[in-house]
Amino acid sequence: MPLSYSYPGIYIQELPLSTHTITPAPTSITAFVGYTHPWKTATFKTAIQLFSFSDYETYFGGLYTSGYFDNDVAQAVYAFFLNGGNNAYVVGLQPEALSAGPAVQFGKDPGDYAFQAKINPDPLILGVGMQFYALEPGDIVPMTATITNLRTSSSPTTFDTFDLILTYGTRIEVYRSVNLAINQGLANSLDKRINGISTLVTVQPISGASYGTGFAYTTLPPTPPQPVNFALGTIVTYPASPAPIPATFTGSFSASDFINVFQANSSLDNVQIFNLLLVPGVSDNTVLSAALEFAERKRAFALLDPPPQATAFLVPTSGLPDIESLVGSIPTSQNGALYFPYLKTTDPISSLPTQVAPSGYVAGICATTDSTRGVWKAPAGMAAILTGTTGPVPTGVMNDMQQGVLNSPTSPTTPVNCLRTFGSSTVVYGARTLVGTNTAFAQSKYVPVRRMTLFIEQSLVTSLTWVVFEPNDEPLWLAIRMTIEAFLLSLFNQGALQGSTPSEAFQVKCDSTTTSPADQQNGVVNIVIGVALLKPAEFVVITISQLAGQTS
C-alpha cells in the first residue's frame, strides 16, 4: 500500500515479486476405465479417486473370480498399486443387462448361488434353518463355511454358540462366539454378526421357515443342494461348478460404454489432471481410437493392451494370430504405446494360474520410474522389474530376433513394446510410441520423450494462469521469461535435458519479436520455448579393437 510520509526518517516498503513459480505437474496419475463388479461398485460412470488397493476394495469390491463378467480392471488396478502406483481414478462400467430371460435374485445379490445349513448340535433344541448367500459369483472358486468350538446350552432362551470360519480362495473371515439365534433380537446372533460386515456372504433364515421348523425352498434352483446338519468341525462347501442360474448381468462388451466416458463433460473429462489412461483388456479399435483421442485432448498418455489371443510369432498349427498381423489397424498416435504379451500370475482368490493384461503392470512401473528417476527416464530396462507375475504367457515368449521385428516394424507401422524375462526377472523391454515409422511424428518416437513433453506442457498450462488479464507489455514478457527459464533450469540441473549448458538445453522467447502490436491489441501474448529432450539409449554399439604385438 502507498506510504504516508509524515516524519523525517527511513521508510520500508515491500514490493511483490515480479516472477512466479511453476509447480511441476504430476506425471503418473492413472485413469482406469472398464467393467467393474456389478453389485459392489459404489457408483457407475463416475471417476473415483483411489490412493491404494484398499480404496478399490471399498468402492468396487476388490478382486473376484467369475465366469459372468471379466475382472480386467480389478486385476489391472491391483497390479498398478503392487508395482508402485499411488494415485488413480477408476471409472466403473456396468455390464449389460440380459435382453431376455428371467432374472433370479438370491439374497442380496442377483445371480448369486446359495447353500443351506442346519445347525442342530443339541437334541433338546430344534435346529435353525439358514441360507448363506455368497457375495461373489462362485462358479469358479469354492467357498467353505466351517463350524468349530461348538458350545451347547440347555436353555432354549440362551441358544448355542460356536465359531464360524469362512474361506474363499485366500480370503478368510473368522467370527468367534456367534450365537445360534437368527432374527431373535440378540446382539451376537448370526445374522447381526455377519450381514453388513462380511465381504464374503450374507445369511438369512430359510425363506418361508420360522425358528425351529426346518427348511423350505421357495427361491432356490429346481435341484437345490441338500440341507447339511452342522456338527463340530463340519465343513460346508459352496459348489465349485453349480448348475447355471440366469444372472442379471452378463459380461457382454459394448464399445459405446467406453466411448461415452470419453465424451466432453463426462466425469473423467472433468478431472483436471491425469497422466496415464488405461482400458485394461480391451483391444477393440473403436474404443482404442476414442481413448487415444481423449488422451490427446487431456494431455495424457494411453497404455494399450494387445488382443489376448495374440502370439509372439505365427504358429500355423496353433490357429492363433501373431501380434504383428493384429496391430496394423491400431490408430497412429504420439500419445500412446502398445505393450505385449499378457502375463502369467496366480489368481489371489482361487490360487489358480491365470493371465492378466499388461497395462496395469506398466502403469505401476511408470509411477516407480517417475519417482525414482524422473519422467524423462524410459519406464523400461533391466531395472523395470514387474512384481506379481511369473513371466509372459507361453505364446508371448520370444527371442531377440523376434523382438526386433516387433520393436521396429516396417509393416505394419505400429511398434510393440515387449515384456520379457531375463534370468528370474520379468521386465518392460521397449519404450516406443504408436507413431512407428511416421516421419511427421518423428520427434515423439520414444515414450519418455513424449511423456516429458506432456509434463512440461501440463506444468506450464496450470502454472501460468496468473498471466491472464495482466498488462501485455515488456514487464509481463520479462516476468514470463524469468518464470519459465527458472523452471527449465531446475529440470536441466536434474539432468532432464540435453546439453552441457542451460543455453544448449533450452531457450525461451517472449518479447516484441513474438508478440506484435496487433497481438497486443487482440490481447494475445506469444511464448516460444525450445527444449532439448533426452532420448533413450536404445541401441548400444560396442566397438572392440584387438591389440597384437604392442609392448606398452
RODO-2510 file (C-alpha; in nm, 4 decimals, decimal comma):
residues 552
     n   res          X          Y          Z
     1     m     0,0000     0,0000     0,0000
     2     p     0,1241     0,3588    -0,0584
     3     l     0,3261     0,5055     0,2256
     4     s     0,2264     0,8266     0,4048
     5     y     0,5335     1,0396     0,4752
     6     s     0,4896     1,2393     0,7974
     7     y     0,8255     1,2466     0,9755
     8     p     1,1905     1,2557     0,8748
     9     g     1,3382     0,9075     0,8722
    10     i     1,3587     0,5757     0,6900
    11     y     1,0518     0,4080     0,5441
    12     i     1,0352     0,0437     0,4271
    13     q     0,8003    -0,0789     0,1571
    14     e     0,7777    -0,4439     0,0488
    15     l     0,7225    -0,4979    -0,3217
    16     p     0,5600    -0,8075    -0,4708
    17     l     0,7786    -1,0445    -0,6668
    18     s     0,7826    -0,9849    -1,0401
    19     t     0,8241    -1,3571    -1,1088
    20     h     0,6117    -1,6533    -1,0239
    21     t     0,6992    -2,0156    -0,9697
    22     i     0,5926    -2,3034    -1,1899
    23     t     0,4806    -2,6070    -0,9933
    24     p     0,5801    -2,9320    -1,1648
    25     a     0,2702    -3,1206    -1,2751
    26     p     0,2150    -3,4787    -1,1569
    27     t     0,3241    -3,7461    -1,4026
    28     s     0,1724    -4,0800    -1,3054
    29     i    -0,1898    -4,0255    -1,2011
    30     t    -0,3589    -4,3136    -1,3812
    31     a    -0,7168    -4,3390    -1,5047
    32     f    -0,8733    -4,6847    -1,5477
    33     v    -1,1923    -4,7346    -1,7500
    34     g    -1,3714    -5,0689    -1,7705
    35     y    -1,6291    -5,3089    -1,6318
    36     t    -1,6321    -5,3492    -1,2549
    37     h    -1,8284    -5,5714    -1,0183
    38     p    -2,1984    -5,5073    -1,0979
    39     w    -2,3161    -5,5483    -0,7374
    40     k    -2,0289    -5,3966    -0,5434
    41     t    -1,9464    -5,0841    -0,7428
    42     a    -2,0479    -4,7772    -0,5432
    43     t    -2,1239    -4,5576    -0,8457
    44     f    -2,1024    -4,6372    -1,2155
    45     k    -1,9698    -4,3985    -1,4822
    46     t    -1,8142    -4,1788    -1,2141
    47     a    -1,4415    -4,1158    -1,1743
    48     i    -1,3490    -4,2162    -0,8182
    49     q    -1,0018    -4,1304    -0,6896
    50     l    -0,8049    -4,4069    -0,5176
    51     f    -0,4764    -4,3996    -0,3284
    52     s    -0,4417    -4,7710    -0,2524
    53     f    -0,5961    -5,1018    -0,3464
    54     s    -0,7850    -5,0900    -0,0176
    55     d    -0,9702    -4,7920    -0,1626
    56     y    -1,0589    -5,0017    -0,4654
    57     e    -1,1966    -5,2707    -0,2357
    58     t    -1,4073    -5,0061    -0,0620
    59     y    -1,5628    -4,8583    -0,3756
    60     f    -1,5525    -5,1506    -0,6198
    61     g    -1,5400    -5,4681    -0,4096
    62     g    -1,1809    -5,5763    -0,4723
    63     l    -1,0641    -5,8803    -0,6659
    64     y    -1,3034    -6,1515    -0,7757
    65     t    -1,3159    -6,4581    -0,9978
    66     s    -1,6230    -6,5034    -1,2114
    67     g    -1,7458    -6,6615    -1,5297
    68     y    -2,0162    -6,3973    -1,5657
    69     f    -1,8061    -6,0885    -1,6301
    70     d    -1,4385    -6,0039    -1,6753
    71     n    -1,2128    -5,8836    -1,3963
    72     d    -0,9555    -5,6977    -1,6091
    73     v    -0,9978    -5,3650    -1,4264
    74     a    -0,9667    -5,5196    -1,0804
    75     q    -0,6527    -5,7086    -1,1842
    76     a    -0,5021    -5,4011    -1,3535
    77     v    -0,5597    -5,1745    -1,0527
    78     y    -0,4150    -5,4443    -0,8249
    79     a    -0,1031    -5,4706    -1,0465
    80     f    -0,0727    -5,0896    -1,0622
    81     f    -0,0523    -5,0444    -0,6858
    82     l     0,1595    -5,3592    -0,6472
    83     n     0,4207    -5,2161    -0,8860
    84     g     0,4485    -4,8726    -0,7274
    85     g     0,1394    -4,6765    -0,8329
    86     n    -0,0085    -4,4468    -0,5692
    87     n    -0,2764    -4,2285    -0,7303
    88     a    -0,5538    -4,3417    -0,9630
    89     y    -0,9039    -4,2727    -1,0880
    90     v    -1,1369    -4,5587    -1,1768
    91     v    -1,4482    -4,5240    -1,3891
    92     g    -1,6549    -4,8389    -1,3393
    93     l    -1,8819    -4,9505    -1,6213
    94     q    -2,1842    -5,1705    -1,5607
    95     p    -2,2077    -5,4905    -1,7668
    96     e    -2,5062    -5,5065    -1,9971
    97     a    -2,8342    -5,6451    -1,8679
    98     l    -2,9744    -5,9608    -2,0241
    99     s    -3,2037    -5,8829    -2,3137
   100     a    -3,4274    -6,1801    -2,2396
   101     g    -3,4834    -6,4422    -1,9737
   102     p    -3,5831    -6,4193    -1,6091
   103     a    -3,3542    -6,2608    -1,3546
   104     v    -3,3285    -6,4684    -1,0392
   105     q    -3,2267    -6,2940    -0,7201
   106     f    -3,0907    -6,4840    -0,4233
   107     g    -3,0332    -6,2972    -0,1034
   108     k    -2,8594    -5,9662    -0,1531
   109     d    -2,7082    -6,0014    -0,4964
   110     p    -2,8616    -6,1035    -0,8301
   111     g    -2,7187    -6,4140    -0,9875
   112     d    -2,5591    -6,5479    -0,6724
   113     y    -2,5859    -6,9096    -0,5641
   114     a    -2,6915    -7,0152    -0,2178
   115     f    -2,6193    -7,3100     0,0038
   116     q    -2,8155    -7,4083     0,3133
   117     a    -2,7044    -7,5117     0,6558
   118     k    -2,8865    -7,6563     0,9532
   119     i    -2,7304    -7,6229     1,2954
   120     n    -2,8655    -7,8812     1,5392
   121     p    -2,5966    -7,9504     1,7981
   122     d    -2,8294    -8,0161     2,0901
   123     p    -3,1234    -8,2612     2,0600
   124     l    -3,3125    -8,0510     2,3178
   125     i    -3,3245    -7,7571     2,0778
   126     l    -3,4820    -7,7685     1,7349
   127     g    -3,2415    -7,6791     1,4537
   128     v    -3,2360    -7,3416     1,2880
   129     g    -3,2549    -7,3356     0,9099
   130     m    -3,0445    -7,0706     0,7375
   131     q    -2,9093    -6,9839     0,3966
   132     f    -2,5649    -6,8421     0,3194
   133     y    -2,5606    -6,6243     0,0109
   134     a    -2,2218    -6,5638    -0,1484
   135     l    -2,1420    -6,2046    -0,2334
   136     e    -1,9171    -6,3220    -0,5171
   137     p    -2,0328    -6,5476    -0,8020
   138     g    -1,8937    -6,8856    -0,7081
   139     d    -1,8865    -7,0669    -1,0372
   140     i    -1,5079    -7,1000    -1,0234
   141     v    -1,3846    -7,0748    -0,6668
   142     p    -1,5225    -7,2964    -0,3875
   143     m    -1,6350    -7,1271    -0,0700
   144     t    -1,6376    -7,3070     0,2640
   145     a    -1,8042    -7,2455     0,5991
   146     t    -1,6601    -7,4320     0,8954
   147     i    -1,8240    -7,4640     1,2379
   148     t    -1,5751    -7,5078     1,5229
   149     n    -1,5650    -7,4839     1,9012
   150     l    -1,9338    -7,5593     1,9426
   151     r    -2,0714    -7,4725     2,2873
   152     t    -2,4185    -7,6094     2,3619
   153     s    -2,6701    -7,4672     2,6024
   154     s    -2,9536    -7,6414     2,7858
   155     s    -3,1606    -7,3234     2,7893
   156     p    -3,3831    -7,2577     2,4845
   157     t    -3,3560    -6,8855     2,5519
   158     t    -2,9760    -6,8750     2,5583
   159     f    -2,9068    -7,0821     2,2457
   160     d    -2,5800    -7,2383     2,1462
   161     t    -2,2688    -7,0501     2,0385
   162     f    -1,9900    -7,1501     1,8018
   163     d    -1,7003    -7,0167     1,5938
   164     l    -1,7599    -6,9689     1,2227
   165     i    -1,4761    -6,9680     0,9677
   166     l    -1,5494    -6,8608     0,6101
   167     t    -1,2911    -6,9090     0,3360
   168     y    -1,2899    -6,8016    -0,0282
   169     g    -0,9601    -6,8694    -0,2004
   170     t    -0,7010    -6,6959     0,0165
   171     r    -0,9542    -6,4721     0,1923
   172     i    -1,0508    -6,5793     0,5443
   173     e    -1,3058    -6,4390     0,7868
   174     v    -1,3343    -6,5661     1,1454
   175     y    -1,6298    -6,4970     1,3759
   176     r    -1,5925    -6,6011     1,7410
   177     s    -1,8714    -6,6920     1,9860
   178     v    -2,1514    -6,6437     1,7383
   179     n    -2,4987    -6,7013     1,8777
   180     l    -2,7128    -6,9621     1,7100
   181     a    -3,0158    -6,7358     1,7101
   182     i    -3,1287    -6,5737     1,3868
   183     n    -3,3530    -6,2685     1,3864
   184     q    -3,4135    -6,3172     1,7565
   185     g    -3,3012    -5,9682     1,8574
   186     l    -2,9769    -6,0834     2,0187
   187     a    -2,6745    -5,8616     1,9503
   188     n    -2,4497    -6,1615     1,8908
   189     s    -2,6884    -6,3515     1,6648
   190     l    -2,5522    -6,4975     1,3446
   191     d    -2,7250    -6,2571     1,1074
   192     k    -2,6220    -5,9466     1,3032
   193     r    -2,2599    -6,0618     1,3241
   194     i    -2,2381    -6,1419     0,9521
   195     n    -2,4682    -5,9209     0,7499
   196     g    -2,3220    -5,5852     0,6580
   197     i    -1,9830    -5,6871     0,7978
   198     s    -1,8714    -5,9882     0,5951
   199     t    -1,7405    -5,9244     0,2461
   200     l    -1,7995    -6,2872     0,1503
   201     v    -2,1535    -6,3869     0,2486
   202     t    -2,4860    -6,2761     0,3836
   203     v    -2,7056    -6,5034     0,5945
   204     q    -3,0799    -6,5224     0,6493
   205     p    -3,3399    -6,7720     0,7728
   206     i    -3,4654    -7,0122     0,5104
   207     s    -3,7398    -6,8453     0,3118
   208     g    -4,0796    -6,9424     0,4469
   209     a    -3,9401    -7,1021     0,7614
   210     s    -3,9510    -6,9755     1,1157
   211     y    -3,7231    -7,0698     1,4009
   212     g    -3,7241    -7,4454     1,4651
   213     t    -3,9403    -7,5514     1,1706
   214     g    -3,6694    -7,6783     0,9391
   215     f    -3,6173    -7,5951     0,5745
   216     a    -3,8292    -7,4510     0,2990
   217     y    -3,7183    -7,3879    -0,0589
   218     t    -3,9053    -7,1083    -0,2293
   219     t    -3,6428    -6,9176    -0,4305
   220     l    -3,3738    -7,1807    -0,4793
   221     p    -3,2942    -7,3618    -0,8070
   222     p    -3,5066    -7,6605    -0,9091
   223     t    -3,2455    -7,9014    -0,7723
   224     p    -3,1006    -7,7319    -0,4650
   225     p    -2,8130    -7,8631    -0,2584
   226     q    -2,9211    -8,0845     0,0268
   227     p    -2,9508    -7,9442     0,3803
   228     v    -2,6489    -8,0046     0,5958
   229     n    -2,6522    -8,0846     0,9666
   230     f    -2,3616    -7,8956     1,1153
   231     a    -2,1557    -8,0738     1,3752
   232     l    -1,8242    -7,9946     1,5388
   233     g    -1,5644    -7,9418     1,2613
   234     t    -1,8185    -7,9707     0,9793
   235     i    -1,7236    -7,8065     0,6507
   236     v    -1,9929    -7,6921     0,4122
   237     t    -1,8599    -7,6237     0,0620
   238     y    -2,0093    -7,3702    -0,1695
   239     p    -2,0297    -7,5610    -0,5040
   240     a    -1,7343    -7,5062    -0,7383
   241     s    -1,9374    -7,5768    -1,0525
   242     p    -2,3080    -7,5426    -0,9746
   243     a    -2,5818    -7,5638    -1,2327
   244     p    -2,6198    -7,2396    -1,4320
   245     i    -2,8676    -6,9877    -1,2963
   246     p    -2,9869    -6,6885    -1,5017
   247     a    -2,7774    -6,3902    -1,3984
   248     t    -2,8937    -6,0315    -1,4013
   249     f    -2,5766    -5,9222    -1,5823
   250     t    -2,3540    -6,0679    -1,8496
   251     g    -2,0018    -5,9829    -1,9489
   252     s    -2,1149    -5,8552    -2,2899
   253     f    -1,8776    -5,5936    -2,4312
   254     s    -2,0168    -5,2727    -2,5774
   255     a    -1,7905    -5,0094    -2,7323
   256     s    -2,0465    -4,7382    -2,6568
   257     d    -1,9989    -4,7945    -2,2814
   258     f    -1,6390    -4,6775    -2,3133
   259     i    -1,6917    -4,4082    -2,5750
   260     n    -1,9457    -4,2336    -2,3520
   261     v    -1,6781    -4,1970    -2,0828
   262     f    -1,4548    -4,0144    -2,3318
   263     q    -1,7138    -3,7537    -2,4240
   264     a    -1,6871    -3,3876    -2,3254
   265     n    -1,8125    -3,3018    -1,9766
   266     s    -1,8086    -3,6634    -1,8609
   267     s    -1,6998    -3,7381    -1,5060
   268     l    -1,3484    -3,8318    -1,6197
   269     d    -1,3279    -3,5317    -1,8528
   270     n    -1,3935    -3,3086    -1,5526
   271     v    -1,0891    -3,4494    -1,3710
   272     q    -0,8366    -3,1684    -1,4096
   273     i    -0,5218    -3,3787    -1,4441
   274     f    -0,4462    -3,7425    -1,5031
   275     n    -0,1398    -3,8625    -1,6916
   276     l    -0,1945    -4,2247    -1,7934
   277     l    -0,5115    -4,3697    -1,9468
   278     l    -0,5892    -4,7438    -1,9428
   279     v    -0,8758    -4,9533    -2,0779
   280     p    -0,7499    -5,2853    -1,9368
   281     g    -0,8031    -5,5932    -2,1518
   282     v    -0,9727    -5,4011    -2,4347
   283     s    -0,8325    -5,4370    -2,7869
   284     d    -1,1346    -5,3103    -2,9807
   285     n    -1,0043    -5,0481    -3,2234
   286     t    -1,3143    -4,8320    -3,1912
   287     v    -1,2519    -4,7977    -2,8185
   288     l    -0,8768    -4,7532    -2,8623
   289     s    -0,9280    -4,4752    -3,1160
   290     a    -1,1660    -4,2928    -2,8791
   291     a    -0,9259    -4,3439    -2,5874
   292     l    -0,6304    -4,2046    -2,7823
   293     e    -0,8321    -3,9038    -2,8967
   294     f    -0,9360    -3,8406    -2,5379
   295     a    -0,5775    -3,8779    -2,4141
   296     e    -0,4549    -3,6257    -2,6713
   297     r    -0,7163    -3,3749    -2,5601
   298     k    -0,6326    -3,4242    -2,1906
   299     r    -0,2530    -3,4213    -2,2437
   300     a    -0,2393    -3,7786    -2,1141
   301     f    -0,0649    -4,0918    -2,2413
   302     a    -0,2532    -4,4146    -2,3148
   303     l    -0,1103    -4,7591    -2,2341
   304     l    -0,2766    -5,0176    -2,4594
   305     d    -0,3158    -5,3935    -2,4233
   306     p    -0,2867    -5,6430    -2,7091
   307     p    -0,5567    -5,8927    -2,8059
   308     p    -0,5315    -6,1757    -2,5500
   309     q    -0,5087    -6,4431    -2,8205
   310     a    -0,2088    -6,2809    -2,9923
   311     t     0,1136    -6,4810    -3,0197
   312     a     0,4703    -6,3571    -3,0465
   313     f     0,5105    -6,5167    -3,3886
   314     l     0,2906    -6,7129    -3,6228
   315     v     0,2481    -7,0824    -3,5417
   316     p     0,0324    -7,2237    -3,8248
   317     t    -0,0782    -7,5262    -3,6254
   318     s    -0,1997    -7,3188    -3,3294
   319     g    -0,4793    -7,1386    -3,5096
   320     l    -0,3856    -6,8204    -3,3190
   321     p    -0,2857    -6,4977    -3,4949
   322     d     0,0516    -6,3369    -3,4359
   323     i     0,0668    -5,9896    -3,2820
   324     e     0,2256    -5,8369    -3,5920
   325     s    -0,0782    -5,9246    -3,8023
   326     l    -0,3164    -5,7735    -3,5453
   327     v    -0,1666    -5,4309    -3,4807
   328     g    -0,1854    -5,2891    -3,8317
   329     s    -0,5182    -5,1206    -3,7714
   330     i    -0,4300    -4,9673    -3,4324
   331     p    -0,4564    -4,5879    -3,4674
   332     t    -0,1354    -4,3891    -3,5041
   333     s    -0,0778    -4,1572    -3,2103
   334     q     0,2118    -3,9937    -3,0308
   335     n     0,0130    -4,0182    -2,7064
   336     g     0,0019    -4,3952    -2,6743
   337     a     0,2053    -4,7151    -2,6633
   338     l     0,1213    -5,0846    -2,7005
   339     y     0,2593    -5,3475    -2,4627
   340     f     0,2738    -5,7235    -2,5290
   341     p     0,2133    -6,0004    -2,4196
   342     y    -0,0279    -6,0941    -2,1414
   343     l     0,1395    -6,2005    -1,8169
   344     k     0,1106    -6,5122    -1,6066
   345     t     0,0127    -6,4720    -1,2434
   346     t    -0,1698    -6,6508    -0,9646
   347     d    -0,5297    -6,5570    -0,9001
   348     p    -0,5321    -6,4235    -0,5406
   349     i    -0,8840    -6,5590    -0,4932
   350     s    -0,8651    -6,9081    -0,6416
   351     s    -0,4864    -6,9572    -0,6088
   352     l    -0,5031    -7,0934    -0,9645
   353     p    -0,2835    -6,9841    -1,2588
   354     t    -0,4330    -6,7094    -1,4705
   355     q    -0,3251    -6,4483    -1,7238
   356     v    -0,3542    -6,0716    -1,6887
   357     a    -0,3374    -5,7794    -1,9313
   358     p    -0,0005    -5,5991    -1,9046
   359     s    -0,1100    -5,2318    -1,8943
   360     g    -0,1676    -5,2190    -1,5164
   361     y     0,1829    -5,3519    -1,4522
   362     v     0,3371    -5,0990    -1,6929
   363     a     0,1471    -4,8099    -1,5325
   364     g     0,2930    -4,9104    -1,1958
   365     i     0,6426    -4,9200    -1,3472
   366     c     0,5863    -4,5708    -1,4912
   367     a     0,4952    -4,4439    -1,1442
   368     t     0,8008    -4,6073    -0,9869
   369     t     1,0382    -4,4786    -1,2555
   370     d     0,8946    -4,1268    -1,2327
   371     s     0,9504    -4,1132    -0,8572
   372     t     1,2987    -4,2654    -0,8542
   373     r     1,4484    -4,1259    -1,1760
   374     g     1,2054    -3,8827    -1,3392
   375     v     0,9537    -3,8783    -1,6215
   376     w     1,2390    -3,8269    -1,8689
   377     k     1,3694    -4,1788    -1,7943
   378     a     1,2182    -4,4546    -2,0070
   379     p     0,9944    -4,6847    -1,7999
   380     a     1,1852    -4,9818    -1,9343
   381     g     1,5100    -5,1698    -1,8953
   382     m     1,6574    -5,4216    -1,6553
   383     a     1,5545    -5,2075    -1,3578
   384     a     1,1884    -5,2045    -1,4685
   385     i     1,1137    -5,5345    -1,2928
   386     l     0,7494    -5,6381    -1,2796
   387     t     0,6142    -5,7545    -0,9457
   388     g     0,3338    -6,0080    -0,9178
   389     t     0,3968    -6,2101    -1,2330
   390     t     0,5815    -6,5286    -1,3222
   391     g     0,6537    -6,4093    -1,6761
   392     p     0,4899    -6,3779    -2,0173
   393     v     0,2282    -6,6302    -2,1238
   394     p     0,3801    -6,9176    -2,3270
   395     t     0,2516    -6,7775    -2,6577
   396     g     0,4266    -6,4479    -2,5836
   397     v     0,7766    -6,5771    -2,5130
   398     m     1,0245    -6,4557    -2,7765
   399     n     1,3936    -6,4266    -2,8573
   400     d     1,5955    -6,1199    -2,9594
   401     m     1,5340    -6,1576    -3,3309
   402     q     1,1593    -6,1930    -3,2842
   403     q     1,1505    -5,8851    -3,0638
   404     g     1,3487    -5,6958    -3,3259
   405     v     1,0662    -5,7500    -3,5738
   406     l     0,8075    -5,6192    -3,3279
   407     n     1,0140    -5,3329    -3,1870
   408     s     1,0887    -5,1628    -3,5200
   409     p     0,8407    -5,2960    -3,7711
   410     t     0,8176    -5,1651    -4,1250
   411     s     0,4796    -5,3200    -4,1975
   412     p     0,2631    -5,2757    -4,0021
   413     t     0,3995    -4,9466    -3,8745
   414     t     0,2955    -4,9887    -3,5102
   415     p     0,5840    -5,0794    -3,2768
   416     v     0,5156    -5,3289    -2,9996
   417     n     0,6830    -5,2847    -2,6613
   418     c     0,7671    -5,6304    -2,5352
   419     l     0,7703    -5,7718    -2,1840
   420     r     1,0429    -6,0321    -2,1460
   421     t     1,2024    -6,2498    -1,8814
   422     f     1,5790    -6,2393    -1,8270
   423     g     1,7017    -6,4762    -1,5603
   424     s     1,4444    -6,4644    -1,2822
   425     s     1,3110    -6,1159    -1,3596
   426     t     1,0373    -6,0092    -1,5988
   427     v     1,0934    -5,6562    -1,7265
   428     v     0,9493    -5,3967    -1,9628
   429     y     1,1856    -5,4082    -2,2605
   430     g     1,0524    -5,1477    -2,5010
   431     a     0,9732    -4,7754    -2,4985
   432     r     0,8259    -4,6752    -2,8342
   433     t     0,5056    -4,4872    -2,9034
   434     l     0,2444    -4,5693    -3,1665
   435     v     0,3935    -4,3299    -3,4261
   436     g     0,6121    -4,6057    -3,5705
   437     t     0,7745    -4,5040    -3,8974
   438     n     0,5500    -4,1986    -3,9439
   439     t     0,8025    -3,9202    -4,0052
   440     a     0,5508    -3,6496    -3,9166
   441     f     0,5795    -3,7532    -3,5519
   442     a     0,9472    -3,8491    -3,5544
   443     q     1,0172    -3,6254    -3,2532
   444     s     0,7758    -3,8356    -3,0431
   445     k     0,9070    -4,1804    -3,1314
   446     y     1,0007    -4,2662    -2,7718
   447     v     0,7706    -4,2937    -2,4710
   448     p     0,9844    -4,0824    -2,2295
   449     v     1,0273    -3,8046    -2,4880
   450     r     0,6529    -3,7734    -2,5408
   451     r     0,5695    -3,8028    -2,1700
   452     m     0,8327    -3,5378    -2,0896
   453     t     0,6766    -3,3035    -2,3456
   454     l     0,3328    -3,3582    -2,1935
   455     f     0,4769    -3,2967    -1,8462
   456     i     0,6246    -2,9604    -1,9496
   457     e     0,3032    -2,8599    -2,1268
   458     q     0,0880    -2,9548    -1,8295
   459     s     0,3155    -2,7725    -1,5853
   460     l     0,3077    -2,4521    -1,7889
   461     v    -0,0666    -2,4610    -1,8543
   462     t    -0,1558    -2,4997    -1,4873
   463     s     0,1043    -2,2555    -1,3512
   464     l     0,0780    -1,9651    -1,5954
   465     t    -0,2833    -1,8754    -1,5290
   466     w    -0,1625    -1,5657    -1,3417
   467     v    -0,0677    -1,4157    -1,6809
   468     v    -0,4329    -1,3761    -1,7844
   469     f    -0,5512    -1,0119    -1,7725
   470     e    -0,2042    -0,8765    -1,6880
   471     p    -0,0909    -0,5701    -1,8926
   472     n     0,0510    -0,7108    -2,2166
   473     d     0,3837    -0,5299    -2,2401
   474     e     0,7571    -0,5586    -2,1624
   475     p     0,7252    -0,6073    -1,7824
   476     l     0,4914    -0,9030    -1,8355
   477     w     0,7109    -1,0527    -2,1054
   478     l     1,0156    -1,0290    -1,8792
   479     a     0,8296    -1,1928    -1,5894
   480     i     0,7123    -1,4759    -1,8162
   481     r     1,0641    -1,5405    -1,9443
   482     m     1,2141    -1,5406    -1,5957
   483     t     0,9437    -1,7745    -1,4637
   484     i     0,9762    -2,0307    -1,7423
   485     e     1,3567    -2,0149    -1,7503
   486     a     1,3717    -2,0831    -1,3756
   487     f     1,1515    -2,3909    -1,4235
   488     l     1,3539    -2,5261    -1,7174
   489     l     1,6798    -2,4543    -1,5337
   490     s     1,5597    -2,6741    -1,2463
   491     l     1,4952    -2,9533    -1,4974
   492     f     1,8399    -2,9037    -1,6505
   493     n     2,0031    -2,9272    -1,3082
   494     q     1,8224    -3,2591    -1,2527
   495     g     1,9727    -3,3996    -1,5732
   496     a     1,6390    -3,3974    -1,7559
   497     l     1,7591    -3,2047    -2,0634
   498     q     2,0416    -3,2423    -2,3152
   499     g     2,3384    -3,0105    -2,3341
   500     s     2,6304    -2,9074    -2,1167
   501     t     2,4993    -2,5568    -2,0523
   502     p     2,1491    -2,4157    -1,9983
   503     s     2,1663    -2,2280    -2,3294
   504     e     2,2198    -2,5585    -2,5089
   505     a     1,9324    -2,7214    -2,3171
   506     f     1,6533    -2,4667    -2,3600
   507     q     1,5525    -2,1296    -2,4986
   508     v     1,2595    -1,9049    -2,4071
   509     k     1,1424    -1,6119    -2,6166
   510     c     0,8657    -1,3730    -2,5177
   511     d     0,9167    -1,0197    -2,6429
   512     s     0,8257    -0,7851    -2,9253
   513     t     0,9545    -1,0369    -3,1814
   514     t     0,6974    -1,2975    -3,0726
   515     t     0,4124    -1,0627    -2,9820
   516     s     0,3315    -0,7965    -3,2411
   517     p     0,1355    -0,4739    -3,1786
   518     a    -0,1609    -0,6415    -3,3482
   519     d    -0,1324    -0,9307    -3,0981
   520     q    -0,1274    -0,6784    -2,8141
   521     q    -0,4395    -0,5133    -2,9484
   522     n    -0,6091    -0,8542    -2,9544
   523     g    -0,4939    -0,9452    -2,6035
   524     v    -0,2535    -1,2173    -2,7230
   525     v     0,0896    -1,2878    -2,5786
   526     n     0,3032    -1,5442    -2,7623
   527     i     0,5664    -1,7553    -2,5867
   528     v     0,8153    -1,9657    -2,7836
   529     i     1,0006    -2,2388    -2,5948
   530     g     1,2654    -2,4752    -2,7257
   531     v     1,3897    -2,7712    -2,5205
   532     a     1,6459    -3,0379    -2,5985
   533     l     1,4922    -3,3579    -2,4616
   534     l     1,6832    -3,6718    -2,3719
   535     k     1,6332    -3,9803    -2,5853
   536     p     1,6892    -4,3328    -2,4514
   537     a     1,9991    -4,5282    -2,5488
   538     e     1,8021    -4,7988    -2,7244
   539     f     2,0880    -4,9408    -2,9291
   540     v     2,4257    -4,9588    -2,7566
   541     v     2,7097    -5,0219    -3,0021
   542     i     3,0410    -5,1514    -2,8654
   543     t     3,3443    -5,1454    -3,0937
   544     i     3,6332    -5,3703    -2,9928
   545     s     3,9818    -5,3498    -3,1337
   546     q     4,2420    -5,6139    -3,0588
   547     l     4,5944    -5,5149    -2,9684
   548     a     4,8576    -5,7527    -3,1026
   549     g     5,2353    -5,7271    -3,0524
   550     q     5,2373    -5,3992    -2,8590
   551     t     5,4787    -5,3859    -2,5696
   552     s     5,3111    -5,0980    -2,3882
***
